[in-house]
Amino acid sequence: MYQSVDADAAPLLVNNGGNSPKRLDGAKLMAPMTSAEASMTWFEINWLAPIWVAQVLFRELRTVIPSLIVC
């Protein structure tokens, strides 16, 4: 577990491992078999959500010292 030594640090974990439409048996759906609704959900989760998080936290993110921790 990571612990900051800086009292002003704001720990943030973003896990965008990716999401894709799947069949009931768990197999991935290809584009021709994917509904527009499922495609839009995938797009919002994988492309827009990280941008929305950054927009919400923009002011806070500008004030902290960035660091990258790879586990």
C-alpha positions as CSV (number, residue, x, y, z in Angstrom):
1,M,0.0,0.0,0.0
2,Y,1.3,3.5,-0.9
3,Q,1.4,6.1,1.8
4,S,2.2,9.7,1.1
5,V,4.8,11.5,3.2
6,D,3.3,14.8,2.2
7,A,0.4,15.9,4.3
8,D,-1.0,17.9,1.5
9,A,-0.9,15.1,-1.0
10,A,-4.2,13.8,-2.5
11,P,-3.9,10.1,-3.3
12,L,-5.8,9.2,-6.4
13,L,-6.2,5.9,-8.1
14,V,-7.7,5.7,-11.6
15,N,-8.3,2.2,-12.9
16,N,-9.4,2.4,-16.5
17,G,-8.7,-1.2,-17.5
18,G,-11.1,-1.0,-20.3
19,N,-14.6,-2.3,-20.8
20,S,-16.1,-3.9,-23.8
21,P,-19.5,-5.3,-24.8
22,K,-19.8,-9.0,-24.2
23,R,-22.1,-11.9,-25.0
24,L,-23.9,-13.8,-22.3
25,D,-21.1,-16.4,-22.4
26,G,-18.5,-13.7,-21.8
27,A,-17.1,-13.6,-25.4
28,K,-16.4,-10.1,-26.7
29,L,-18.9,-8.7,-29.3
30,M,-17.5,-7.4,-32.5
31,A,-18.7,-4.1,-34.0
32,P,-21.3,-5.5,-36.3
33,M,-22.9,-7.4,-33.4
34,T,-22.9,-4.5,-30.9
35,S,-25.9,-2.3,-30.4
36,A,-25.6,1.4,-30.6
37,E,-26.5,1.7,-26.9
38,A,-23.7,-0.8,-25.9
39,S,-21.2,1.0,-28.1
40,M,-22.1,4.4,-26.5
41,T,-21.8,2.9,-23.0
42,W,-18.3,1.5,-23.9
43,F,-17.3,4.9,-25.3
44,E,-18.5,6.8,-22.2
45,I,-16.6,4.4,-19.8
46,N,-13.4,4.1,-21.8
47,W,-13.0,7.5,-23.4
48,L,-15.1,10.1,-21.7
49,A,-15.0,9.0,-18.0
50,P,-11.3,9.8,-17.6
51,I,-11.8,13.2,-19.1
52,W,-14.8,13.9,-16.9
53,V,-12.8,12.9,-13.8
54,A,-9.9,15.2,-14.8
55,Q,-12.3,18.1,-15.4
56,V,-13.9,17.7,-11.9
57,L,-10.5,17.4,-10.2
58,F,-8.6,19.9,-12.5
59,R,-8.2,22.6,-9.8
60,E,-6.9,20.1,-7.2
61,L,-4.7,18.3,-9.7
62,R,-2.9,21.6,-10.6
63,T,-1.9,22.1,-6.9
64,V,-0.3,18.8,-6.1
65,I,3.0,17.3,-7.1
66,P,2.4,14.5,-9.6
67,S,3.7,11.1,-9.2
68,L,3.3,7.8,-10.9
69,I,3.2,4.5,-9.1
70,V,3.1,1.3,-11.0
71,C,2.2,-1.8,-9.1
